Amino acid sequence: MFDKSKVLSVGELNFAVKQLVENNIPLLWVRGEISNFVRAASGHWYFSLKDEQAQVRCVMFRHKNQLIDWQPKNGSQVEVLALATLYEARGDFQLTLEQMRPAGLGALFEAFEKLKTKLDAEGLFEAVRKKPLPAMPQQIGIITSPQAAALRDVLTTLRKRMPSIPVVLYPTPVQGAEAAQKIAAALATANQRKECDVLILCRGGGSIEDLWSFNEEVVARAVAASEIPVVSGVGHETDFTIADFVADLRAATPTAAAQAVVPDRNEFLQRLQYQQQHLRRAMMRPLETAMQRLDFLARRLVHPAQHMEQQSQYLQQLQQRLRGILAMHMQQRDWKWQSLQHRLHARKPSVQPHITHLDGLERRMDGAMLHLLEKQLHRLQAVHQQLQLLDPMQVLSRGYSLVRDENGTVVTDSAGLMAGDQLEVTFAKGGAEVAVKTVK
């Protein structure tokens, strides 16, 4: 409830009314006539839906109207599935459309689904009751209008694929108030005459009203009662009728129905040629086998003298092979004997080469030892000379003496001596023990 004391803005009022309308009026179907139809640059549709008493603004947005396969226009009677709402910016009451269809289609669709459910429950759509089509019909029946464009398409296709098969036309209206009864009568006539192996029930494309004759129960039951296989080629590929479900085969188009009832002449001729070649090969195979066997027997059939000659030649060949085998055997024995000799010599080699080698090694060793001794001698002489240069006796020979204290330590400084100390003096030749009288 609104607070009467509160003052609302226009925007608040329109928003409240919009919520009230959308929350209380469900998605519903509305019927009326289109007027003031406008297609905006954005792709959205704007128009009014009216009848004798009133009108209402409508909008159908682009993502919704793209699903419609027909073009609405001013004056069209339509049924729309819409949501009642309020366009807040202008305060206009309007319908936002979800779906649109020509007026009356709702009843047709309802009748279509009702009859389809009924016949399906009776088993008229079951695959087990559908009759197979003849592989090569002797005569084809066509049930359609003589003025229908579909008839020309069917006849053209049949003439291209198999021109030798005759065609019988059972003329009947395929649109109008009495079309369904006449189509059923044409089916009955074709079954009474029994002059065709297969029937084509065809019509070109159109609206659901145009194709409605093929959705009538009388046509469906006539198709189901037909003892002759019926191929349904009604409308375009997207069109489905009750007759399609009852027929022994549903073709997408009249042309496709013609293609289904007869084989392609070229393909048929190709199959015949293949079978002819296969049959010819099958007939020639035993004949060729017999000829080969005859040639084989002819080669085996020889004169006794020729047979003896052949046996003599064969014996000579055996003798030659035997001689060859003996010669080869002897040669192999020679090769084996020579191999054994080589192996024996390898196990008992000659000693003389080794003796010669040892003599050479001995001479090389003597030379090396002599060289080494000379080298060591020179080195010894050099060391001896160095030792002579470092020998203290050489220094003593020039008048110097070597003085040691009682501990054998060489005395180099008189500061460490005291009167009475015993010293040992070594000369170049001999030595003497002395006592210190005074220290200077």
C-alpha positions as a LaTeX table, in Angstrom:
\begin{tabular}{lrrr}
\hline
Residue & $x$ (\AA) & $y$ (\AA) & $z$ (\AA) \\
\hline
Met1 & 0.00 & 0.00 & 0.00 \\
Phe2 & 1.14 & 3.54 & $-0.75$ \\
Asp3 & 1.64 & 6.13 & 1.93 \\
Lys4 & $-0.94$ & 8.82 & 1.09 \\
Ser5 & 1.01 & 11.47 & 2.93 \\
Lys6 & 4.19 & 10.92 & 0.84 \\
Val7 & 4.66 & 12.93 & $-2.33$ \\
Leu8 & 6.06 & 10.77 & $-5.17$ \\
Ser9 & 8.11 & 11.88 & $-8.13$ \\
Val10 & 6.91 & 10.97 & $-11.60$ \\
Gly11 & 9.74 & 8.45 & $-11.96$ \\
Glu12 & 8.84 & 6.79 & $-8.63$ \\
Leu13 & 5.21 & 6.62 & $-9.65$ \\
Asn14 & 5.95 & 5.05 & $-13.04$ \\
Phe15 & 8.34 & 2.54 & $-11.46$ \\
Ala16 & 5.72 & 1.54 & $-8.89$ \\
Val17 & 3.05 & 1.13 & $-11.58$ \\
Lys18 & 5.47 & $-0.94$ & $-13.70$ \\
Gln19 & 6.17 & $-3.27$ & $-10.79$ \\
Leu20 & 2.47 & $-3.55$ & $-10.05$ \\
Val21 & 1.62 & $-4.44$ & $-13.67$ \\
Glu22 & 4.45 & $-6.95$ & $-14.18$ \\
Asn23 & 3.87 & $-8.70$ & $-10.85$ \\
Asn24 & 0.12 & $-9.11$ & $-11.32$ \\
Ile25 & $-0.30$ & $-9.81$ & $-15.06$ \\
Pro26 & 1.36 & $-13.07$ & $-16.24$ \\
Leu27 & 2.86 & $-13.84$ & $-19.66$ \\
Leu28 & $-0.19$ & $-14.24$ & $-21.95$ \\
Trp29 & $-1.36$ & $-14.53$ & $-25.57$ \\
Val30 & $-3.10$ & $-11.51$ & $-27.12$ \\
Arg31 & $-4.80$ & $-11.36$ & $-30.54$ \\
Gly32 & $-5.16$ & $-8.23$ & $-32.65$ \\
Glu33 & $-4.38$ & $-6.35$ & $-35.85$ \\
Ile34 & $-1.01$ & $-4.73$ & $-36.54$ \\
Ser35 & $-0.94$ & $-0.99$ & $-37.24$ \\
Asn36 & 1.79 & 1.68 & $-37.42$ \\
Phe37 & 4.45 & $-0.99$ & $-37.89$ \\
Val38 & 8.02 & 0.42 & $-37.68$ \\
Arg39 & 11.34 & $-1.42$ & $-38.01$ \\
Ala40 & 13.96 & 0.64 & $-36.19$ \\
Ala41 & 17.58 & 0.92 & $-37.33$ \\
Ser42 & 18.50 & $-1.23$ & $-34.32$ \\
Gly43 & 16.34 & $-4.07$ & $-35.71$ \\
His44 & 13.64 & $-3.75$ & $-33.03$ \\
Trp45 & 9.96 & $-3.74$ & $-34.07$ \\
Tyr46 & 7.47 & $-1.14$ & $-32.81$ \\
Phe47 & 3.75 & $-1.21$ & $-33.64$ \\
Ser48 & 0.26 & $-1.05$ & $-32.18$ \\
Leu49 & $-2.01$ & $-4.04$ & $-31.71$ \\
Lys50 & $-5.69$ & $-3.13$ & $-32.03$ \\
Asp51 & $-9.19$ & $-4.47$ & $-32.36$ \\
Glu52 & $-12.65$ & $-2.79$ & $-32.55$ \\
Gln53 & $-12.60$ & $-1.61$ & $-28.92$ \\
Ala54 & $-8.97$ & $-0.64$ & $-28.10$ \\
Gln55 & $-5.29$ & $-0.66$ & $-28.98$ \\
Val56 & $-2.00$ & $-1.20$ & $-27.13$ \\
Arg57 & 1.61 & $-0.33$ & $-27.96$ \\
Cys58 & 3.96 & $-3.29$ & $-28.61$ \\
Val59 & 7.71 & $-3.78$ & $-28.89$ \\
Met60 & 9.53 & $-6.89$ & $-30.10$ \\
Phe61 & 13.28 & $-6.70$ & $-29.68$ \\
Arg62 & 15.71 & $-7.83$ & $-32.34$ \\
His63 & 16.91 & $-11.00$ & $-30.60$ \\
Lys64 & 13.28 & $-12.17$ & $-30.48$ \\
Asn65 & 12.02 & $-11.12$ & $-33.94$ \\
Gln66 & 14.99 & $-12.83$ & $-35.63$ \\
Leu67 & 13.30 & $-16.14$ & $-34.83$ \\
Ile68 & 10.24 & $-15.30$ & $-36.98$ \\
Asp69 & 10.45 & $-16.70$ & $-40.53$ \\
Trp70 & 7.70 & $-14.49$ & $-41.97$ \\
Gln71 & 7.30 & $-10.71$ & $-42.36$ \\
Pro72 & 4.49 & $-9.01$ & $-40.41$ \\
Lys73 & 2.89 & $-5.89$ & $-41.89$ \\
Asn74 & 0.12 & $-3.42$ & $-41.21$ \\
Gly75 & $-3.29$ & $-5.07$ & $-41.24$ \\
Ser76 & $-1.93$ & $-8.55$ & $-40.34$ \\
Gln77 & $-3.99$ & $-10.43$ & $-37.78$ \\
Val78 & $-1.55$ & $-11.91$ & $-35.29$ \\
Glu79 & $-1.36$ & $-13.63$ & $-31.94$ \\
Val80 & 1.47 & $-12.54$ & $-29.64$ \\
Leu81 & 2.90 & $-14.00$ & $-26.46$ \\
Ala82 & 3.72 & $-10.91$ & $-24.42$ \\
Leu83 & 4.52 & $-9.46$ & $-20.99$ \\
Ala84 & 2.44 & $-6.45$ & $-19.94$ \\
Thr85 & 4.67 & $-3.63$ & $-18.67$ \\
Leu86 & 5.07 & 0.15 & $-18.47$ \\
Tyr87 & 7.69 & 2.16 & $-20.39$ \\
Glu88 & 8.80 & 4.36 & $-17.51$ \\
Ala89 & 10.43 & 7.12 & $-19.55$ \\
Arg90 & 7.14 & 8.05 & $-21.26$ \\
Gly91 & 4.60 & 6.45 & $-18.96$ \\
Asp92 & 3.23 & 4.33 & $-21.82$ \\
Phe93 & 1.56 & 1.02 & $-21.14$ \\
Gln94 & 2.94 & $-1.55$ & $-23.63$ \\
Leu95 & 3.46 & $-5.23$ & $-24.39$ \\
Thr96 & 6.95 & $-6.69$ & $-24.66$ \\
Leu97 & 6.65 & $-9.57$ & $-27.14$ \\
Glu98 & 8.29 & $-12.99$ & $-26.76$ \\
Gln99 & 6.61 & $-14.78$ & $-29.72$ \\
Met100 & 4.38 & $-13.92$ & $-32.67$ \\
Arg101 & 2.32 & $-16.04$ & $-35.05$ \\
Pro102 & $-0.44$ & $-15.40$ & $-37.60$ \\
Ala103 & $-3.86$ & $-15.43$ & $-36.01$ \\
Gly104 & $-5.51$ & $-18.82$ & $-36.18$ \\
Leu105 & $-2.25$ & $-20.80$ & $-36.17$ \\
Gly106 & $-2.69$ & $-21.55$ & $-32.51$ \\
Ala107 & $-5.85$ & $-23.51$ & $-33.24$ \\
Leu108 & $-4.18$ & $-25.22$ & $-36.20$ \\
Phe109 & $-1.17$ & $-26.24$ & $-34.13$ \\
Glu110 & $-3.46$ & $-27.50$ & $-31.41$ \\
Ala111 & $-5.44$ & $-29.56$ & $-33.92$ \\
Phe112 & $-2.18$ & $-30.84$ & $-35.45$ \\
Glu113 & $-0.82$ & $-32.02$ & $-32.10$ \\
Lys114 & $-4.16$ & $-33.52$ & $-31.08$ \\
Leu115 & $-4.47$ & $-35.61$ & $-34.27$ \\
Lys116 & $-0.79$ & $-36.58$ & $-34.14$ \\
Thr117 & $-1.17$ & $-37.85$ & $-30.57$ \\
Lys118 & $-4.31$ & $-39.76$ & $-31.48$ \\
Leu119 & $-2.85$ & $-41.52$ & $-34.53$ \\
Asp120 & 0.40 & $-42.24$ & $-32.73$ \\
Ala121 & $-1.55$ & $-43.94$ & $-29.95$ \\
Glu122 & $-3.26$ & $-46.11$ & $-32.57$ \\
Gly123 & 0.16 & $-47.21$ & $-33.87$ \\
Leu124 & $-0.12$ & $-45.59$ & $-37.32$ \\
Phe125 & 3.39 & $-44.16$ & $-36.96$ \\
Glu126 & 5.05 & $-47.46$ & $-35.97$ \\
Ala127 & 8.02 & $-48.50$ & $-38.10$ \\
Val128 & 6.88 & $-52.14$ & $-38.16$ \\
Arg129 & 3.81 & $-51.30$ & $-40.25$ \\
Lys130 & 5.72 & $-49.36$ & $-42.89$ \\
Lys131 & 6.09 & $-51.21$ & $-46.20$ \\
Pro132 & 9.42 & $-51.41$ & $-48.04$ \\
Leu133 & 9.75 & $-49.66$ & $-51.38$ \\
Pro134 & 10.29 & $-51.79$ & $-54.51$ \\
Ala135 & 13.89 & $-51.82$ & $-55.70$ \\
Met136 & 12.81 & $-51.40$ & $-59.36$ \\
Pro137 & 9.15 & $-50.31$ & $-59.73$ \\
Gln138 & 7.35 & $-51.26$ & $-62.93$ \\
Gln139 & 5.10 & $-48.21$ & $-62.77$ \\
Ile140 & 4.97 & $-45.14$ & $-60.49$ \\
Gly141 & 1.85 & $-43.27$ & $-59.38$ \\
Ile142 & 1.83 & $-39.57$ & $-58.51$ \\
Ile143 & $-0.96$ & $-38.01$ & $-56.47$ \\
Thr144 & $-0.93$ & $-34.21$ & $-56.81$ \\
Ser145 & $-2.40$ & $-31.33$ & $-58.76$ \\
Pro146 & $-1.64$ & $-31.21$ & $-62.51$ \\
Gln147 & $-0.83$ & $-27.49$ & $-62.11$ \\
Ala148 & 1.57 & $-28.00$ & $-59.18$ \\
Ala149 & 5.20 & $-26.99$ & $-59.70$ \\
Ala150 & 6.12 & $-30.02$ & $-57.59$ \\
Leu151 & 4.74 & $-32.28$ & $-60.36$ \\
Arg152 & 7.21 & $-30.84$ & $-62.88$ \\
Asp153 & 10.08 & $-31.33$ & $-60.43$ \\
Val154 & 9.09 & $-34.96$ & $-59.82$ \\
Leu155 & 8.65 & $-35.76$ & $-63.53$ \\
Thr156 & 11.97 & $-34.12$ & $-64.40$ \\
Thr157 & 13.79 & $-36.11$ & $-61.71$ \\
Leu158 & 12.16 & $-39.39$ & $-62.75$ \\
Arg159 & 12.99 & $-38.78$ & $-66.41$ \\
Lys160 & 16.65 & $-38.09$ & $-65.57$ \\
Arg161 & 17.06 & $-41.06$ & $-63.25$ \\
Met162 & 15.02 & $-43.76$ & $-65.00$ \\
Pro163 & 13.14 & $-42.61$ & $-68.13$ \\
Ser164 & 11.98 & $-46.14$ & $-69.02$ \\
Ile165 & 9.58 & $-46.41$ & $-66.04$ \\
Pro166 & 6.03 & $-45.26$ & $-66.93$ \\
Val167 & 4.22 & $-42.76$ & $-64.68$ \\
Val168 & 0.49 & $-42.54$ & $-63.85$ \\
Leu169 & $-0.94$ & $-39.25$ & $-62.55$ \\
Tyr170 & $-3.89$ & $-39.32$ & $-60.17$ \\
Pro171 & $-4.98$ & $-35.65$ & $-60.35$ \\
Thr172 & $-6.39$ & $-34.03$ & $-57.23$ \\
Pro173 & $-6.47$ & $-30.60$ & $-55.63$ \\
Val174 & $-3.84$ & $-30.26$ & $-52.88$ \\
Gln175 & $-5.21$ & $-27.08$ & $-51.29$ \\
Gly176 & $-8.69$ & $-25.89$ & $-50.37$ \\
Ala177 & $-11.76$ & $-26.93$ & $-48.46$ \\
Glu178 & $-12.38$ & $-30.28$ & $-50.23$ \\
Ala179 & $-8.75$ & $-31.11$ & $-51.02$ \\
Ala180 & $-8.37$ & $-33.62$ & $-48.18$ \\
Gln181 & $-11.36$ & $-35.70$ & $-49.30$ \\
Lys182 & $-10.15$ & $-35.73$ & $-52.90$ \\
Ile183 & $-6.61$ & $-36.70$ & $-51.92$ \\
Ala184 & $-8.02$ & $-39.63$ & $-49.94$ \\
Ala185 & $-10.18$ & $-40.59$ & $-52.93$ \\
Ala186 & $-7.15$ & $-40.51$ & $-55.25$ \\
Leu187 & $-5.30$ & $-42.86$ & $-52.88$ \\
Ala188 & $-8.26$ & $-45.20$ & $-52.86$ \\
Thr189 & $-8.47$ & $-45.13$ & $-56.69$ \\
Ala190 & $-4.78$ & $-45.99$ & $-57.03$ \\
Asn191 & $-5.22$ & $-48.97$ & $-54.70$ \\
Gln192 & $-8.29$ & $-50.18$ & $-56.58$ \\
Arg193 & $-6.53$ & $-50.11$ & $-59.93$ \\
Lys194 & $-3.35$ & $-51.77$ & $-58.57$ \\
Glu195 & $-1.45$ & $-50.57$ & $-61.60$ \\
Cys196 & 1.49 & $-48.99$ & $-59.71$ \\
Asp197 & 4.19 & $-50.41$ & $-57.43$ \\
Val198 & 4.71 & $-47.19$ & $-55.45$ \\
Leu199 & 2.84 & $-43.91$ & $-54.95$ \\
Ile200 & 4.27 & $-40.40$ & $-54.53$ \\
Leu201 & 2.10 & $-37.98$ & $-52.55$ \\
Cys202 & 3.58 & $-34.53$ & $-53.22$ \\
Arg203 & 3.04 & $-30.81$ & $-53.03$ \\
Gly204 & 5.31 & $-27.73$ & $-53.05$ \\
Gly205 & 6.06 & $-25.55$ & $-50.04$ \\
Gly206 & 3.67 & $-23.11$ & $-48.40$ \\
Ser207 & 2.23 & $-21.90$ & $-45.12$ \\
Ile208 & 0.66 & $-24.23$ & $-42.61$ \\
Glu209 & $-2.75$ & $-23.27$ & $-43.98$ \\
Asp210 & $-1.62$ & $-24.16$ & $-47.51$ \\
Leu211 & $-0.41$ & $-27.60$ & $-46.37$ \\
Trp212 & $-3.31$ & $-28.27$ & $-44.02$ \\
Ser213 & $-5.00$ & $-30.77$ & $-46.34$ \\
Phe214 & $-2.17$ & $-33.18$ & $-45.58$ \\
Asn215 & $-2.86$ & $-32.78$ & $-41.85$ \\
Glu216 & $-6.46$ & $-33.97$ & $-42.15$ \\
Glu217 & $-7.39$ & $-37.29$ & $-40.53$ \\
Val218 & $-9.08$ & $-38.58$ & $-43.72$ \\
Val219 & $-5.78$ & $-38.26$ & $-45.64$ \\
Ala220 & $-3.76$ & $-39.87$ & $-42.83$ \\
Arg221 & $-6.08$ & $-42.88$ & $-42.69$ \\
Ala222 & $-6.12$ & $-43.21$ & $-46.50$ \\
Val223 & $-2.30$ & $-43.29$ & $-46.49$ \\
Ala224 & $-2.28$ & $-45.86$ & $-43.67$ \\
Ala225 & $-4.84$ & $-48.03$ & $-45.48$ \\
Ser226 & $-2.92$ & $-48.03$ & $-48.77$ \\
Glu227 & $-1.64$ & $-51.47$ & $-49.79$ \\
Ile228 & 0.79 & $-49.75$ & $-52.16$ \\
Pro229 & 3.84 & $-48.13$ & $-50.50$ \\
Val230 & 3.39 & $-44.36$ & $-50.20$ \\
Val231 & 6.24 & $-41.83$ & $-50.24$ \\
Ser232 & 5.33 & $-38.40$ & $-48.83$ \\
Gly233 & 7.10 & $-35.40$ & $-50.38$ \\
Val234 & 5.12 & $-32.44$ & $-49.09$ \\
Gly235 & 6.53 & $-28.92$ & $-48.69$ \\
His236 & 10.10 & $-28.01$ & $-47.87$ \\
Glu237 & 12.61 & $-29.85$ & $-45.72$ \\
Thr238 & 11.46 & $-28.04$ & $-42.56$ \\
Asp239 & 7.75 & $-28.76$ & $-43.17$ \\
Phe240 & 6.17 & $-31.73$ & $-41.40$ \\
Thr241 & 2.62 & $-32.99$ & $-41.91$ \\
Ile242 & 0.59 & $-35.83$ & $-40.46$ \\
Ala243 & 0.87 & $-37.58$ & $-43.83$ \\
Asp244 & 4.66 & $-37.60$ & $-43.41$ \\
Phe245 & 4.40 & $-39.59$ & $-40.18$ \\
Val246 & 1.92 & $-42.12$ & $-41.60$ \\
Ala247 & 3.62 & $-42.61$ & $-44.99$ \\
Asp248 & 5.97 & $-45.54$ & $-45.55$ \\
Leu249 & 8.75 & $-43.02$ & $-46.28$ \\
Arg250 & 8.98 & $-39.30$ & $-45.65$ \\
Ala251 & 11.04 & $-37.32$ & $-48.20$ \\
Ala252 & 12.25 & $-33.80$ & $-47.47$ \\
Thr253 & 11.00 & $-32.42$ & $-50.81$ \\
Pro254 & 9.05 & $-33.65$ & $-53.87$ \\
Thr255 & 12.36 & $-34.01$ & $-55.73$ \\
Ala256 & 13.75 & $-36.12$ & $-52.91$ \\
Ala257 & 10.63 & $-38.32$ & $-53.08$ \\
Ala258 & 11.27 & $-38.96$ & $-56.79$ \\
Gln259 & 14.89 & $-39.83$ & $-56.02$ \\
Ala260 & 13.76 & $-42.27$ & $-53.34$ \\
Val261 & 11.40 & $-44.36$ & $-55.51$ \\
Val262 & 13.71 & $-45.09$ & $-58.46$ \\
Pro263 & 17.41 & $-45.84$ & $-58.70$ \\
Asp264 & 19.66 & $-43.62$ & $-60.71$ \\
Arg265 & 19.94 & $-44.97$ & $-64.26$ \\
Asn266 & 23.67 & $-44.27$ & $-64.45$ \\
Glu267 & 24.32 & $-45.94$ & $-61.10$ \\
Phe268 & 22.13 & $-48.86$ & $-62.17$ \\
Leu269 & 24.06 & $-49.24$ & $-65.43$ \\
Gln270 & 27.34 & $-49.09$ & $-63.54$ \\
Arg271 & 26.13 & $-51.86$ & $-61.22$ \\
Leu272 & 25.03 & $-53.92$ & $-64.23$ \\
Gln273 & 28.42 & $-53.45$ & $-65.86$ \\
Tyr274 & 30.17 & $-54.47$ & $-62.67$ \\
Gln275 & 27.95 & $-57.56$ & $-62.32$ \\
Gln276 & 28.53 & $-58.39$ & $-66.00$ \\
Gln277 & 32.29 & $-58.20$ & $-65.51$ \\
His278 & 32.02 & $-60.24$ & $-62.32$ \\
Leu279 & 29.91 & $-62.87$ & $-64.13$ \\
Arg280 & 32.36 & $-62.96$ & $-67.06$ \\
Arg281 & 35.28 & $-63.47$ & $-64.68$ \\
Ala282 & 33.34 & $-66.16$ & $-62.84$ \\
Met283 & 32.67 & $-68.00$ & $-66.13$ \\
Met284 & 36.24 & $-67.66$ & $-67.40$ \\
Arg285 & 37.89 & $-68.75$ & $-64.14$ \\
Pro286 & 37.02 & $-72.50$ & $-64.40$ \\
Leu287 & 37.78 & $-72.42$ & $-68.13$ \\
Glu288 & 41.20 & $-70.91$ & $-67.51$ \\
Thr289 & 41.83 & $-73.46$ & $-64.75$ \\
Ala290 & 40.92 & $-76.30$ & $-67.11$ \\
Met291 & 43.24 & $-74.92$ & $-69.83$ \\
Gln292 & 46.12 & $-74.64$ & $-67.37$ \\
Arg293 & 45.53 & $-78.20$ & $-66.22$ \\
Leu294 & 45.44 & $-79.38$ & $-69.84$ \\
Asp295 & 48.78 & $-77.66$ & $-70.48$ \\
Phe296 & 50.23 & $-79.27$ & $-67.38$ \\
Leu297 & 49.06 & $-82.74$ & $-68.44$ \\
Ala298 & 50.36 & $-82.15$ & $-71.96$ \\
Arg299 & 53.80 & $-81.36$ & $-70.55$ \\
Arg300 & 53.76 & $-84.57$ & $-68.51$ \\
Leu301 & 52.75 & $-86.72$ & $-71.51$ \\
Val302 & 56.09 & $-87.67$ & $-73.23$ \\
His303 & 57.34 & $-90.54$ & $-75.55$ \\
Pro304 & 59.10 & $-93.48$ & $-73.76$ \\
Ala305 & 62.30 & $-92.90$ & $-75.76$ \\
Gln306 & 62.23 & $-89.23$ & $-74.79$ \\
His307 & 61.57 & $-90.27$ & $-71.22$ \\
Met308 & 64.63 & $-92.60$ & $-71.31$ \\
Glu309 & 66.71 & $-89.79$ & $-72.81$ \\
Gln310 & 65.59 & $-87.52$ & $-70.01$ \\
Gln311 & 66.46 & $-90.15$ & $-67.43$ \\
Ser312 & 69.91 & $-90.64$ & $-69.04$ \\
Gln313 & 70.53 & $-86.90$ & $-68.95$ \\
Tyr314 & 69.41 & $-86.84$ & $-65.35$ \\
Leu315 & 71.85 & $-89.69$ & $-64.52$ \\
Gln316 & 74.71 & $-87.79$ & $-66.19$ \\
Gln317 & 73.82 & $-84.74$ & $-64.17$ \\
Leu318 & 73.95 & $-86.83$ & $-60.99$ \\
Gln319 & 77.40 & $-88.20$ & $-61.98$ \\
Gln320 & 78.71 & $-84.69$ & $-62.60$ \\
Arg321 & 77.31 & $-83.52$ & $-59.28$ \\
Leu322 & 78.96 & $-86.52$ & $-57.54$ \\
Arg323 & 82.36 & $-85.74$ & $-59.11$ \\
Gly324 & 81.99 & $-82.14$ & $-58.12$ \\
Ile325 & 81.13 & $-83.10$ & $-54.57$ \\
Leu326 & 84.18 & $-85.47$ & $-54.35$ \\
Ala327 & 86.51 & $-82.78$ & $-55.73$ \\
Met328 & 85.14 & $-80.24$ & $-53.33$ \\
His329 & 85.52 & $-82.70$ & $-50.45$ \\
Met330 & 89.20 & $-83.31$ & $-51.33$ \\
Gln331 & 89.85 & $-79.60$ & $-51.64$ \\
Gln332 & 88.24 & $-78.97$ & $-48.27$ \\
Arg333 & 90.51 & $-81.67$ & $-46.77$ \\
Asp334 & 93.60 & $-79.95$ & $-48.28$ \\
Trp335 & 92.48 & $-76.60$ & $-46.88$ \\
Lys336 & 91.97 & $-78.20$ & $-43.49$ \\
Trp337 & 95.48 & $-79.81$ & $-43.61$ \\
Gln338 & 97.09 & $-76.51$ & $-44.52$ \\
Ser339 & 95.19 & $-74.79$ & $-41.71$ \\
Leu340 & 96.46 & $-77.38$ & $-39.23$ \\
Gln341 & 100.05 & $-76.84$ & $-40.42$ \\
His342 & 99.73 & $-73.09$ & $-39.94$ \\
Arg343 & 98.33 & $-73.61$ & $-36.49$ \\
Leu344 & 101.20 & $-76.02$ & $-35.62$ \\
His345 & 103.84 & $-73.53$ & $-36.74$ \\
Ala346 & 102.10 & $-70.87$ & $-34.73$ \\
Arg347 & 102.31 & $-73.02$ & $-31.59$ \\
Lys348 & 106.13 & $-73.86$ & $-32.17$ \\
Pro349 & 107.67 & $-70.62$ & $-33.42$ \\
Ser350 & 111.40 & $-70.20$ & $-34.55$ \\
Val351 & 113.87 & $-69.25$ & $-31.74$ \\
Gln352 & 116.49 & $-67.50$ & $-33.92$ \\
Pro353 & 114.56 & $-64.22$ & $-34.32$ \\
His354 & 114.14 & $-64.02$ & $-30.57$ \\
Ile355 & 117.88 & $-64.72$ & $-30.00$ \\
Thr356 & 118.79 & $-61.95$ & $-32.43$ \\
His357 & 116.39 & $-59.64$ & $-30.65$ \\
Leu358 & 117.88 & $-60.53$ & $-27.25$ \\
Asp359 & 121.43 & $-59.83$ & $-28.52$ \\
Gly360 & 120.31 & $-56.44$ & $-29.69$ \\
Leu361 & 118.73 & $-55.73$ & $-26.33$ \\
Glu362 & 121.93 & $-56.84$ & $-24.54$ \\
Arg363 & 124.07 & $-54.50$ & $-26.62$ \\
Arg364 & 121.70 & $-51.66$ & $-25.99$ \\
Met365 & 121.76 & $-52.42$ & $-22.25$ \\
Asp366 & 125.63 & $-52.46$ & $-22.11$ \\
Gly367 & 125.80 & $-49.14$ & $-23.90$ \\
Ala368 & 123.21 & $-47.68$ & $-21.60$ \\
Met369 & 125.03 & $-48.90$ & $-18.48$ \\
Leu370 & 128.36 & $-47.49$ & $-19.72$ \\
His371 & 126.73 & $-44.17$ & $-20.48$ \\
Leu372 & 125.08 & $-44.12$ & $-17.06$ \\
Leu373 & 128.38 & $-44.91$ & $-15.30$ \\
Glu374 & 130.18 & $-42.16$ & $-17.16$ \\
Lys375 & 127.46 & $-39.72$ & $-16.27$ \\
Gln376 & 127.59 & $-40.69$ & $-12.59$ \\
Leu377 & 131.42 & $-40.43$ & $-12.61$ \\
His378 & 131.30 & $-36.90$ & $-13.97$ \\
Arg379 & 128.76 & $-36.00$ & $-11.35$ \\
Leu380 & 130.93 & $-37.53$ & $-8.58$ \\
Gln381 & 133.95 & $-35.54$ & $-9.74$ \\
Ala382 & 131.94 & $-32.32$ & $-9.69$ \\
Val383 & 130.73 & $-33.04$ & $-6.15$ \\
His384 & 134.28 & $-33.89$ & $-5.07$ \\
Gln385 & 135.50 & $-30.56$ & $-6.35$ \\
Gln386 & 132.73 & $-28.76$ & $-4.49$ \\
Leu387 & 133.58 & $-30.67$ & $-1.27$ \\
Gln388 & 137.26 & $-29.74$ & $-1.60$ \\
Leu389 & 136.29 & $-26.08$ & $-1.86$ \\
Leu390 & 134.24 & $-26.38$ & 1.29 \\
Asp391 & 136.83 & $-28.52$ & 3.26 \\
Pro392 & 137.97 & $-26.57$ & 6.39 \\
Met393 & 141.31 & $-28.32$ & 6.26 \\
Gln394 & 142.10 & $-26.36$ & 3.15 \\
Val395 & 141.62 & $-23.16$ & 5.18 \\
Leu396 & 143.82 & $-24.46$ & 8.01 \\
Ser397 & 146.57 & $-25.21$ & 5.54 \\
Arg398 & 146.85 & $-21.47$ & 4.91 \\
Gly399 & 147.81 & $-20.83$ & 8.63 \\
Tyr400 & 144.47 & $-20.74$ & 10.31 \\
Ser401 & 143.49 & $-22.90$ & 13.31 \\
Leu402 & 140.20 & $-24.28$ & 14.61 \\
Val403 & 139.53 & $-23.74$ & 18.35 \\
Arg404 & 136.89 & $-25.74$ & 20.29 \\
Asp405 & 135.97 & $-25.58$ & 23.97 \\
Glu406 & 135.56 & $-28.51$ & 26.26 \\
Asn407 & 132.09 & $-29.22$ & 24.81 \\
Gly408 & 133.46 & $-29.35$ & 21.26 \\
Thr409 & 131.82 & $-26.05$ & 20.34 \\
Val410 & 133.82 & $-23.88$ & 17.94 \\
Val411 & 135.01 & $-20.71$ & 19.69 \\
Thr412 & 134.50 & $-17.59$ & 17.57 \\
Asp413 & 134.41 & $-14.92$ & 20.32 \\
Ser414 & 136.75 & $-14.43$ & 23.28 \\
Ala415 & 133.99 & $-12.92$ & 25.34 \\
Gly416 & 132.79 & $-16.35$ & 26.28 \\
Leu417 & 136.20 & $-17.52$ & 27.67 \\
Met418 & 137.59 & $-17.33$ & 31.14 \\
Ala419 & 141.14 & $-17.77$ & 32.46 \\
Gly420 & 141.88 & $-21.43$ & 33.03 \\
Asp421 & 139.49 & $-22.79$ & 30.35 \\
Gln422 & 140.79 & $-25.79$ & 28.44 \\
Leu423 & 140.68 & $-25.46$ & 24.64 \\
Glu424 & 141.46 & $-27.80$ & 21.72 \\
Val425 & 143.34 & $-26.28$ & 18.81 \\
Thr426 & 143.35 & $-28.00$ & 15.44 \\
Phe427 & 146.06 & $-27.16$ & 12.88 \\
Ala428 & 146.40 & $-28.14$ & 9.25 \\
Lys429 & 148.49 & $-31.00$ & 10.51 \\
Gly430 & 147.76 & $-32.25$ & 14.04 \\
Gly431 & 146.47 & $-30.31$ & 17.04 \\
Ala432 & 147.10 & $-29.37$ & 20.69 \\
Glu433 & 145.26 & $-28.82$ & 23.98 \\
Val434 & 145.91 & $-25.44$ & 25.60 \\
Ala435 & 144.81 & $-23.48$ & 28.70 \\
Val436 & 143.65 & $-19.87$ & 28.71 \\
Lys437 & 145.86 & $-17.57$ & 30.74 \\
Thr438 & 144.13 & $-14.29$ & 30.13 \\
Val439 & 141.16 & $-13.09$ & 28.08 \\
Lys440 & 141.61 & $-10.06$ & 25.86 \\
\hline
\end{tabular}
